[in-house]
């Protein structure tokens, strides 16, 4: 297995992941992008993924913010995915983090929290004790999950949103910026406001199941 790290997706999110890895003096070999718009990003070469030989032997982080695209790409690569944790994040030794997940500066993961695969725990987000965050979730900057919250696969918790203790959020939901969630949220729901109110149920095009 190649010890150097390859990033997949030359996006704005990728820039933040570069900063995460550099905070730990980790070596980034290249950024892979199927439609490269520039030859480099932050001084790191950007190459088409097709030009990377033996991709499945590389250590990779998917640096794409969209949850469903991140999921799709993860299914095409049979590799050991890296985990990126910023040096200024606070992560309990009694927490768990799945492969492909990134934890940004100022984020807090407290004891008993469990984060799935290919998640984004963004800048300043708080994941309290005994929370369970499923795969492909994005917890946005300054969003807070109180103790014992469950977040379903593929959901997006908007910037500054708050979820009270013990709430269960369904899969592939969208929680709006600044929303205050005080009761369980069904699958595929769009929720906004204080207190949070379901304004839409999205069409399940992927036939997702728990």
C-alpha positions in Angstrom: 0.0 0.0 0.0 1.3 3.4 -1.0 1.9 5.5 2.1 1.3 8.8 0.3 -2.2 10.3 0.3 -4.2 11.0 -2.8 -7.2 13.3 -2.7 -10.2 12.7 -5.0 -11.9 15.9 -6.1 -10.3 19.3 -6.7 -13.0 21.3 -4.9 -13.3 24.0 -2.3 -13.8 21.2 0.2 -10.5 19.8 -1.0 -8.7 22.9 0.0 -9.9 22.5 3.6 -8.8 18.8 3.6 -5.4 19.8 2.4 -5.2 22.1 5.4 -6.2 19.3 7.7 -3.5 17.0 6.4 -0.8 19.7 6.4 -1.7 20.4 10.1 -0.4 16.9 10.8 2.6 17.1 8.3 1.0 14.4 6.2 2.3 14.0 2.6 -0.2 14.6 -0.2 1.0 13.1 -3.5 -1.7 14.4 -5.9 -5.3 15.4 -6.3 -7.4 13.3 -8.7 -10.2 14.9 -10.6 -12.2 13.5 -13.6 -12.7 17.0 -15.0 -9.7 19.0 -13.9 -10.0 22.8 -14.3 -6.4 23.5 -13.4 -3.1 21.7 -13.3 -2.7 22.3 -9.5 -4.5 23.3 -6.4 -2.7 24.9 -3.5 0.6 23.8 -5.1 -0.5 20.2 -5.4 -0.7 18.6 -8.9 -4.2 17.8 -10.2 -4.5 14.8 -12.5 -7.3 12.8 -14.1 -8.1 9.8 -12.1 -7.6 7.6 -15.2 -3.9 8.7 -15.1 -3.4 7.3 -11.7 -2.1 3.8 -12.1 -3.3 1.1 -9.7 -5.7 3.4 -7.9 -6.9 0.6 -5.6 -3.5 0.4 -4.0 -3.5 4.1 -3.0 -4.4 5.7 0.3 -7.3 8.0 -0.7 -9.6 10.7 0.8 -12.6 11.7 -1.3 -12.7 15.5 -1.1 -16.2 16.2 -2.5 -18.8 17.9 -0.3 -21.9 16.4 -1.9 -22.9 13.3 0.2 -24.4 11.3 -2.7 -21.5 11.9 -5.0 -19.1 10.9 -2.2 -21.0 7.7 -1.7 -21.0 6.9 -5.5 -17.3 7.4 -5.8 -16.5 5.4 -2.7 -18.2 2.4 -4.2 -15.9 2.5 -7.3 -12.7 2.3 -5.4 -11.4 -0.8 -3.6 -8.9 1.0 -1.5 -7.9 1.7 2.1 -9.4 5.1 2.7 -7.5 7.6 4.9 -9.0 9.5 7.9 -8.2 13.2 8.2 -8.4 14.9 11.7 -7.2 18.4 12.0 -4.6 18.9 14.7 -6.8 21.5 16.4 -9.9 19.3 16.6 -10.8 17.8 20.0 -11.4 14.0 19.6 -12.1 11.8 22.6 -10.0 8.6 22.8 -13.3 6.9 23.5 -14.9 7.9 20.2 -14.8 6.1 16.9 -14.2 7.4 13.4 -14.8 5.4 10.1 -12.5 5.4 7.1 -12.7 8.2 4.6 -14.1 10.7 7.3 -12.6 14.2 7.8 -12.8 16.2 11.1 -12.0 19.9 10.7 -10.4 22.5 12.9 -12.3 23.3 16.1 -14.7 20.3 15.9 -15.4 18.4 19.1 -16.1 14.6 19.3 -16.9 13.6 22.9 -16.8 10.2 24.6 -18.9 7.4 23.2 -19.5 9.2 19.9 -19.3 7.1 16.7 -18.8 8.5 13.2 -19.4 6.4 10.1 -17.5 6.2 6.9 -16.9 9.1 4.5 -18.4 11.7 6.8 -17.6 15.4 7.0 -17.5 16.9 10.6 -17.0 20.5 9.6 -15.3 23.4 11.4 -16.5 24.0 14.9 -19.1 21.2 14.9 -20.0 19.6 18.2 -20.8 15.8 18.4 -21.7 15.1 22.0 -21.4 11.9 24.0 -23.0 8.7 22.7 -24.1 10.2 19.3 -24.2 7.8 16.3 -23.5 9.4 12.9 -24.0 7.1 10.0 -22.0 6.9 6.7 -21.9 9.8 4.3 -23.2 12.4 6.7 -22.1 16.1 6.6 -22.4 18.0 9.9 -21.8 21.6 8.9 -19.8 24.3 10.6 -21.0 25.2 14.2 -23.8 22.6 14.1 -24.3 20.8 17.4 -25.6 17.4 18.3 -26.5 16.9 21.9 -26.0 13.5 23.7 -27.4 10.4 22.2 -28.5 11.8 18.8 -28.7 9.3 15.9 -28.2 10.7 12.3 -29.1 8.5 9.4 -27.0 7.7 6.4 -26.4 10.5 3.9 -28.0 13.3 5.9 -26.9 16.9 5.9 -27.0 19.0 9.1 -26.9 22.6 8.1 -24.7 25.3 9.4 -25.5 26.4 13.0 -28.3 23.8 13.4 -28.9 22.4 16.9 -30.3 18.9 17.7 -31.5 18.2 21.3 -30.5 15.0 23.1 -31.9 11.7 22.1 -33.4 12.7 18.8 -33.2 10.4 15.8 -32.7 12.0 12.3 -33.6 9.8 9.4 -31.5 8.9 6.3 -30.8 11.4 3.5 -32.5 14.3 5.3 -31.6 18.0 5.0 -31.6 20.0 8.1 -31.6 23.8 7.3 -29.2 26.4 8.6 -29.9 27.4 12.1 -32.7 24.9 12.6 -33.6 23.7 16.1 -34.5 20.0 16.1 -36.6 18.9 19.1 -38.3 15.8 17.8 -37.4 12.9 15.5 -37.1 13.6 11.8 -38.3 11.1 9.1 -36.3 9.7 6.2 -35.7 12.1 3.2 -37.2 15.1 5.0 -36.3 18.7 4.5 -36.5 20.5 7.9 -36.2 24.2 8.6 -36.9 26.7 11.4 -37.1 26.9 15.2 -38.6 24.6 16.2 -37.8 22.5 13.2 -40.7 21.8 10.8 -40.8 19.3 7.9 -41.5 21.3 4.7 -40.9 18.6 2.2 -40.2 14.8 1.7 -37.7 14.2 -1.0 -38.2 11.5 -3.7 -36.1 8.5 -2.9 -34.5 7.9 -6.2 -31.8 5.6 -4.8 -34.1 3.1 -3.1 -32.0 3.5 0.0 -32.5 1.2 2.9 -31.1 1.2 6.4 
